[in-house]
């Protein structure tokens, strides 16, 4: 049986994306996205919980994120969960990330963008080519975004 690894997030970008380039020159965007939920507890008090997600994008999608996404941007993201490991100071470290393959801006107008370019960027879903997925092995320990 084949498994399914698909994540859909709708959330808010917590800080401006960090842009890097892999040794082959392909762009990499790292960002954090918050998703929140709210409910009433048994006493009727409003409660809220925020979950932070590490997001990584490669190639053309990373370039689009670097150009249009800023802190506070509302985003729709699709991708898969990927856990990678490395050794640091003799200890095995792990990071679980969402590798996005699709992104759509939900904002009506990103900060610093004209209405026309914002509408075009927000209405066009950006996709990472599934034929050429970006490898995680291209990162050295010093390249880790966190």
N, CA, C and O of each residue as an XYZ file, in Angstrom:
584
protein
N       0.838     -1.185      0.000
C       0.000      0.000      0.000
C       0.880      1.245      0.000
O       1.883      1.310      0.711
N       0.504      2.199     -0.781
C       1.235      3.453     -0.895
C       0.677      4.451      0.112
O      -0.540      4.559      0.262
N       1.548      5.182      0.804
C       1.119      6.166      1.787
C       0.864      7.529      1.157
O       1.179      7.763     -0.010
N       0.295      8.409      1.946
C       0.027      9.776      1.515
C       0.707     10.724      2.496
O       0.510     10.615      3.706
N       1.495     11.641      1.982
C       2.156     12.652      2.798
C       1.785     13.997      2.192
O       2.486     14.500      1.313
N       0.688     14.580      2.656
C       0.209     15.848      2.123
C      -0.223     16.737      3.270
O      -0.933     16.309      4.180
N       0.218     17.980      3.210
C      -0.100     18.966      4.233
C      -0.740     20.160      3.543
O      -0.272     20.603      2.494
N      -1.808     20.678      4.132
C      -2.415     21.925      3.690
C      -2.467     22.839      4.904
O      -3.027     22.483      5.942
N      -1.877     24.019      4.763
C      -1.873     25.002      5.839
C      -2.428     26.316      5.333
O      -2.172     26.716      4.197
N      -3.181     26.978      6.175
C      -3.584     28.357      5.936
C      -3.144     29.106      7.182
O      -3.637     28.848      8.280
N      -2.214     30.033      7.004
C      -1.677     30.712      8.171
C      -1.023     32.032      7.825
O      -1.155     32.549      6.716
N      -0.312     32.562      8.812
C       0.313     33.875      8.709
C       1.824     33.736      8.816
O       2.335     33.048      9.700
N       2.530     34.392      7.911
C       3.988     34.372      7.922
C       4.490     35.148      9.143
O       4.102     36.298      9.351
N       5.354     34.518      9.952
C       5.810     35.107     11.200
C       6.942     36.106     11.065
O       7.115     36.958     11.937
N       7.722     36.022      9.988
C       8.810     36.979      9.732
C       9.118     36.922      8.247
O       8.690     36.001      7.552
N       9.853     37.898      7.770
C      10.220     37.900      6.358
C      10.984     36.617      6.027
O      11.799     36.159      6.827
N      10.725     36.038      4.857
C      11.435     34.810      4.477
C      12.945     35.023      4.418
O      13.424     36.096      4.052
N      13.680     33.981      4.786
C      15.139     33.983      4.641
C      15.463     33.321      3.308
O      15.063     32.185      3.050
N      16.180     34.036      2.481
C      16.515     33.536      1.159
C      17.963     33.070      1.132
O      18.850     33.730      1.674
N      18.191     31.928      0.498
C      19.539     31.389      0.309
C      19.609     30.771     -1.073
O      18.604     30.638     -1.771
N      20.812     30.401     -1.445
C      21.004     29.696     -2.703
C      21.757     28.403     -2.419
O      22.691     28.375     -1.617
N      21.336     27.337     -3.089
C      22.054     26.072     -2.980
C      23.325     26.171     -3.824
O      23.448     27.069     -4.657
N      24.257     25.263     -3.614
C      25.503     25.300     -4.403
C      25.262     25.312     -5.915
O      26.070     25.865     -6.661
N      24.167     24.712     -6.372
C      23.871     24.702     -7.807
C      23.193     25.990     -8.269
O      22.868     26.130     -9.448
N      22.974     26.945     -7.336
C      22.395     28.232     -7.697
C      20.890     28.328     -7.512
O      20.335     29.424     -7.579
N      20.215     27.202     -7.279
C      18.767     27.237     -7.075
C      18.421     27.967     -5.780
O      19.122     27.838     -4.776
N      17.342     28.727     -5.815
C      16.903     29.494     -4.653
C      16.250     28.594     -3.616
O      15.619     27.590     -3.946
N      16.418     28.981     -2.341
C      15.764     28.307     -1.219
C      15.151     29.393     -0.339
O      15.823     30.362      0.017
N      13.892     29.232      0.006
C      13.216     30.159      0.918
C      12.846     29.403      2.186
O      12.266     28.318      2.131
N      13.189     29.988      3.328
C      12.808     29.431      4.626
C      11.941     30.461      5.324
O      12.281     31.643      5.378
N      10.823     30.004      5.856
C       9.940     30.911      6.573
C       9.201     30.151      7.649
O       9.137     28.922      7.633
N       8.642     30.897      8.585
C       7.825     30.289      9.626
C       6.399     30.790      9.453
O       6.166     31.972      9.200
N       5.458     29.877      9.592
C       4.047     30.202      9.424
C       3.293     29.750     10.670
O       3.478     28.639     11.166
N       2.444     30.639     11.155
C       1.627     30.339     12.339
C       0.210     29.980     11.904
O      -0.388     30.641     11.055
N      -0.308     28.917     12.508
C      -1.720     28.584     12.369
C      -2.322     28.630     13.759
O      -1.702     28.192     14.728
N      -3.516     29.154     13.855
C      -4.158     29.298     15.161
C      -5.541     28.688     15.141
O      -6.210     28.644     14.109
N      -5.949     28.225     16.293
C      -7.325     27.763     16.461
C      -7.843     28.329     17.773
O      -7.074     28.570     18.704
N      -9.145     28.538     17.839
C      -9.734     29.053     19.073
C     -10.973     28.231     19.416
O     -11.626     27.659     18.543
N     -11.277     28.189     20.710
C     -12.404     27.434     21.219
C     -12.781     27.976     22.584
O     -12.065     28.783     23.178
N     -13.918     27.513     23.059
C     -14.343     27.857     24.421
C     -14.109     26.654     25.309
O     -14.462     25.529     24.954
N     -13.510     26.896     26.471
C     -13.282     25.796     27.407
C     -14.568     25.488     28.168
O     -15.608     26.096     27.911
N     -14.496     24.547     29.101
C     -15.685     24.107     29.842
C     -16.306     25.225     30.667
O     -17.500     25.192     30.965
N     -15.500     26.211     31.037
C     -16.012     27.337     31.815
C     -16.553     28.451     30.912
O     -17.030     29.471     31.409
N     -16.483     28.264     29.597
C     -16.981     29.262     28.666
C     -15.967     30.341     28.312
O     -16.306     31.314     27.638
N     -14.729     30.176     28.762
C     -13.685     31.155     28.445
C     -13.100     30.879     27.062
O     -12.918     29.727     26.667
N     -12.813     31.950     26.339
C     -12.181     31.802     25.032
C     -10.731     31.357     25.211
O      -9.996     31.910     26.029
N     -10.339     30.367     24.445
C      -8.971     29.859     24.448
C      -8.434     29.913     23.024
O      -9.192     29.824     22.058
N      -7.124     30.060     22.908
C      -6.498     30.073     21.597
C      -5.173     29.329     21.666
O      -4.454     29.400     22.662
N      -4.866     28.620     20.598
C      -3.604     27.891     20.502
C      -2.976     28.204     19.149
O      -3.647     28.159     18.118
N      -1.683     28.520     19.162
C      -0.957     28.811     17.928
C       0.124     27.763     17.738
O       0.868     27.440     18.665
N       0.199     27.248     16.547
C       1.212     26.266     16.171
C       2.111     26.911     15.120
O       1.618     27.503     14.160
N       3.439     26.799     15.299
C       4.395     27.351     14.350
C       4.935     26.234     13.473
O       5.236     25.144     13.960
N       5.056     26.506     12.182
C       5.511     25.521     11.208
C       6.725     26.059     10.465
O       6.739     27.211     10.030
N       7.754     25.206     10.321
C       8.923     25.551      9.513
C       8.577     25.209      8.069
O       8.173     24.090      7.756
N       8.744     26.192      7.206
C       8.390     26.027      5.800
C       9.650     26.213      4.964
O      10.456     27.102      5.237
N       9.819     25.366      3.940
C      10.930     25.512      3.009
C      10.388     25.336      1.596
O       9.546     24.476      1.336
N      10.895     26.176      0.685
C      10.526     26.094     -0.729
C      11.790     26.202     -1.561
O      12.772     26.817     -1.146
N      11.755     25.604     -2.729
C      12.914     25.574     -3.605
C      12.572     26.133     -4.979
O      11.405     26.197     -5.365
N      13.608     26.537     -5.711
C      13.476     26.926     -7.112
C      12.614     28.153     -7.336
O      12.678     29.129     -6.588
N      11.801     28.081     -8.391
C      10.963     29.209     -8.793
C       9.988     29.597     -7.688
O       9.751     30.785     -7.469
N       9.422     28.623     -6.992
C       8.499     28.920     -5.894
C       9.216     29.710     -4.803
O       8.639     30.638     -4.237
N      10.453     29.360     -4.503
C      11.236     30.104     -3.508
C      11.454     31.546     -3.970
O      11.360     32.477     -3.170
N      11.740     31.726     -5.244
C      11.932     33.076     -5.775
C      10.661     33.910     -5.635
O      10.724     35.084     -5.272
N       9.516     33.310     -5.921
C       8.232     34.011     -5.796
C       7.983     34.383     -4.338
O       7.546     35.496     -4.043
N       8.260     33.455     -3.432
C       8.086     33.740     -2.003
C       8.991     34.896     -1.593
O       8.553     35.807     -0.890
N      10.242     34.867     -2.023
C      11.176     35.932     -1.688
C      10.741     37.289     -2.212
O      11.021     38.319     -1.599
N      10.063     37.288     -3.336
C       9.641     38.543     -3.954
C       8.355     39.099     -3.343
O       8.228     40.315     -3.202
N       7.405     38.247     -2.980
C       6.081     38.723     -2.601
C       5.691     38.520     -1.136
O       4.844     39.252     -0.625
N       6.283     37.551     -0.455
C       5.850     37.231      0.914
C       6.647     38.058      1.919
O       7.867     38.180      1.805
N       5.958     38.619      2.892
C       6.586     39.361      3.974
C       5.935     38.953      5.290
O       4.925     38.250      5.308
N       6.525     39.403      6.382
C       5.945     39.147      7.698
C       4.496     39.624      7.692
O       4.197     40.737      7.258
N       3.604     38.768      8.179
C       2.185     39.115      8.239
C       1.382     38.654      7.042
O       0.153     38.705      7.073
N       2.060     38.194      5.961
C       1.333     37.716      4.782
C       0.476     36.510      5.156
O       0.916     35.621      5.886
N      -0.745     36.494      4.646
C      -1.641     35.349      4.828
C      -1.411     34.409      3.644
O      -1.458     34.827      2.487
N      -1.160     33.129      3.952
C      -0.762     32.176      2.923
C      -1.579     30.894      2.972
O      -1.957     30.416      4.042
N      -1.839     30.354      1.802
C      -2.344     28.999      1.635
C      -1.164     28.199      1.104
O      -0.584     28.556      0.079
N      -0.801     27.115      1.796
C       0.359     26.313      1.415
C      -0.024     24.851      1.287
O      -0.807     24.335      2.084
N       0.525     24.185      0.286
C       0.397     22.736      0.143
C       1.800     22.162      0.026
O       2.671     22.748     -0.617
N       2.008     21.021      0.649
C       3.312     20.391      0.566
C       3.327     19.062      1.279
O       2.298     18.401      1.422
N       4.518     18.675      1.729
C       4.675     17.409      2.439
C       5.585     17.605      3.636
O       6.409     18.520      3.660
N       5.433     16.752      4.613
C       6.270     16.786      5.810
C       7.574     16.058      5.501
O       7.578     14.966      4.934
N       8.659     16.679      5.882
C       9.979     16.083      5.677
C      10.792     16.294      6.948
O      10.895     17.416      7.442
N      11.364     15.231      7.471
C      12.241     15.324      8.635
C      13.657     15.022      8.172
O      13.906     14.015      7.510
N      14.561     15.889      8.522
C      15.964     15.654      8.181
C      16.782     15.654      9.459
O      16.359     16.178     10.490
N      17.944     15.065      9.372
C      18.794     14.974     10.559
C      20.219     15.344     10.192
O      20.629     15.248      9.035
N      20.958     15.766     11.196
C      22.369     16.098     11.051
C      23.022     15.952     12.411
O      22.338     15.850     13.430
N      24.320     15.943     12.425
C      25.052     15.830     13.673
C      25.665     17.175     14.017
O      26.279     17.821     13.169
N      25.497     17.593     15.260
C      26.047     18.860     15.724
C      26.587     18.654     17.125
O      25.862     18.209     18.015
N      27.839     18.971     17.323
C      28.496     18.814     18.621
C      28.337     17.398     19.168
O      28.132     17.202     20.365
N      28.434     16.419     18.275
C      28.348     15.023     18.683
C      26.943     14.531     18.977
O      26.775     13.386     19.397
N      25.932     15.358     18.770
C      24.544     14.945     19.013
C      23.758     14.957     17.709
O      23.940     15.831     16.862
N      22.888     13.975     17.568
C      22.023     13.902     16.404
C      20.895     14.913     16.585
O      20.214     14.909     17.610
N      20.698     15.774     15.597
C      19.647     16.797     15.626
C      18.640     16.498     14.521
O      18.977     15.907     13.494
N      17.406     16.915     14.751
C      16.341     16.687     13.796
C      15.556     17.969     13.561
O      15.407     18.790     14.466
N      15.066     18.132     12.364
C      14.174     19.237     12.045
C      13.050     18.693     11.171
O      13.297     18.000     10.184
N      11.842     19.007     11.538
C      10.687     18.622     10.739
C      10.159     19.875     10.064
O       9.880     20.881     10.716
N      10.028     19.798      8.749
C       9.638     20.949      7.953
C       8.507     20.567      7.003
O       8.242     19.393      6.746
N       7.866     21.593      6.503
C       6.895     21.416      5.435
C       7.578     21.889      4.156
O       7.911     23.068      4.031
N       7.787     20.988      3.216
C       8.361     21.339      1.923
C       7.184     21.670      1.012
O       6.419     20.787      0.625
N       7.048     22.951      0.674
C       5.871     23.375     -0.075
C       6.053     23.160     -1.571
O       7.132     23.365     -2.127
N       4.970     22.743     -2.199
C       4.934     22.576     -3.648
C       3.958     23.560     -4.280
O       4.018     23.808     -5.484
N       3.058     24.122     -3.473
C       2.105     25.120     -3.944
C       1.918     26.186     -2.888
O       1.901     25.901     -1.690
N       1.778     27.428     -3.350
C       1.542     28.534     -2.436
C       0.592     29.503     -3.111
O       0.706     29.781     -4.304
N      -0.348     30.013     -2.327
C      -1.214     31.058     -2.827
C      -1.332     32.123     -1.750
O      -1.571     31.820     -0.581
N      -1.163     33.362     -2.154
C      -1.298     34.458     -1.201
C      -2.782     34.758     -1.014
O      -3.544     34.815     -1.979
N      -3.173     34.945      0.227
C      -4.565     35.224      0.546
C      -4.768     36.722      0.752
O      -5.894     37.214      0.682
N      -3.682     37.445      1.006
C      -3.763     38.891      1.216
C      -4.405     39.572      0.020
O      -4.252     39.130     -1.118
N      -5.121     40.645      0.290
C      -5.654     41.429     -0.809
C      -4.542     42.231     -1.472
O      -4.566     42.439     -2.685
N      -3.567     42.684     -0.682
C      -2.455     43.452     -1.245
C      -1.246     43.345     -0.327
O      -1.269     43.913      0.765
N      -0.181     42.634     -0.727
C       1.014     42.563      0.105
C       1.625     43.949      0.291
O       1.499     44.816     -0.574
N       2.276     44.141      1.407
C       2.921     45.420      1.719
C       3.920     45.779      0.632
O       4.712     44.941      0.200
N       3.876     47.041      0.191
C       4.846     47.520     -0.786
C       4.551     47.127     -2.221
O       5.360     47.415     -3.103
N       3.426     46.480     -2.491
C       3.098     46.063     -3.849
C       1.957     46.896     -4.393
O       1.063     47.301     -3.649
N       1.985     47.152     -5.684
C       0.874     47.850     -6.313
C      -0.302     46.898     -6.392
O      -0.132     45.681     -6.313
N      -1.483     47.445     -6.545
C      -2.699     46.624     -6.581
C      -2.653     45.606     -7.706
O      -3.026     44.451     -7.502
N      -2.197     46.011     -8.904
C      -2.172     45.100    -10.045
C      -1.222     43.933     -9.842
O      -1.598     42.786    -10.082
N       0.003     44.203     -9.403
C       0.965     43.113     -9.221
C       0.571     42.235     -8.048
O       0.827     41.031     -8.065
N      -0.050     42.819     -7.024
C      -0.497     42.022     -5.879
C      -1.606     41.084     -6.286
O      -1.628     39.926     -5.871
N      -2.544     41.579     -7.108
C      -3.658     40.738     -7.537
C      -3.142     39.591     -8.392
O      -3.593     38.455     -8.248
N      -2.199     39.884     -9.282
C      -1.637     38.839    -10.132
C      -0.912     37.792     -9.298
O      -1.101     36.596     -9.516
N      -0.084     38.222     -8.344
C       0.663     37.281     -7.502
C      -0.276     36.477     -6.627
O      -0.057     35.283     -6.426
N      -1.319     37.105     -6.100
C      -2.223     36.422     -5.183
C      -3.142     35.453     -5.899
O      -3.581     34.469     -5.304
N      -3.445     35.713     -7.175
C      -4.404     34.858     -7.858
C      -3.747     33.719     -8.621
O      -4.443     32.827     -9.106
N      -2.436     33.729     -8.740
C      -1.731     32.684     -9.466
C      -1.052     31.736     -8.499
O      -0.089     32.120     -7.834
N      -1.543     30.479     -8.404
C      -0.850     29.546     -7.517
C       0.545     29.257     -8.052
O       0.738     29.079     -9.255
N       1.502     29.214     -7.157
C       2.876     28.903     -7.535
C       3.141     27.442     -7.193
O       2.785     26.970     -6.114
N       3.774     26.730     -8.130
C       4.024     25.305     -7.921
C       5.498     24.998     -8.089
O       6.184     25.595     -8.920
N       5.974     24.053     -7.284
C       7.315     23.491     -7.436
C       7.170     22.292     -8.357
O       6.245     21.496     -8.192
N       8.048     22.152     -9.301
C       7.994     21.025    -10.217
C       8.177     19.717     -9.453
O       9.170     19.539     -8.748
N       7.214     18.800     -9.594
C       7.347     17.510     -8.915
C       8.280     16.587     -9.683
O       8.715     15.564     -9.153
N       8.597     16.941    -10.942
C       9.520     16.128    -11.717
C      10.958     16.309    -11.263
O      11.804     15.444    -11.490
N      11.230     17.436    -10.622
C      12.588     17.749    -10.219
C      12.594     18.249     -8.773
O      12.907     19.414     -8.527
N      12.251     17.378     -7.809
C      12.217     17.844     -6.430
C      13.606     18.220     -5.941
O      14.601     17.601     -6.318
N      13.658     19.232     -5.105
C      14.945     19.699     -4.590
C      15.445     18.769     -3.492
O      14.689     18.430     -2.581
N      16.686     18.358     -3.562
C      17.226     17.456     -2.544
C      17.623     18.203     -1.279
O      18.044     19.359     -1.330
N      17.485     17.534     -0.160
C      17.907     18.106      1.105
C      19.394     17.910      1.317
O      19.992     18.594      2.147
N      20.003     16.991      0.585
C      21.407     16.670      0.798
C      22.338     17.800      0.387
O      23.530     17.748      0.691
N      21.828     18.819     -0.295
C      22.673     19.924     -0.735
C      23.023     20.888      0.391
O      23.828     21.798      0.192
N      22.433     20.707      1.568
C      22.685     21.612      2.678
C      23.792     21.070      3.563
O      23.763     19.909      3.972
N      24.750     21.900      3.848
C      25.757     21.569      4.873
C      25.214     22.066      6.207
O      24.291     22.880      6.239
N      25.781     21.580      7.304
C      25.318     22.001      8.628
C      25.310     23.527      8.770
O      24.425     24.083      9.419
N      26.282     24.197      8.173
C      26.352     25.656      8.283
C      25.264     26.338      7.490
O      24.998     27.519      7.710
N      24.618     25.627      6.563
C      23.558     26.210      5.742
C      22.188     26.119      6.394
O      21.212     26.646      5.860
N      22.103     25.456      7.544
C      20.799     25.279      8.172
C      20.211     26.631      8.530
O      20.904     27.490      9.076
N      18.925     26.824      8.223
C      18.310     28.134      8.434
C      17.897     28.413      9.873
O      17.288     29.448     10.142
N      18.211     27.519     10.803
C      17.769     27.715     12.188
C      18.804     27.206     13.145
O      18.614     27.283     14.359
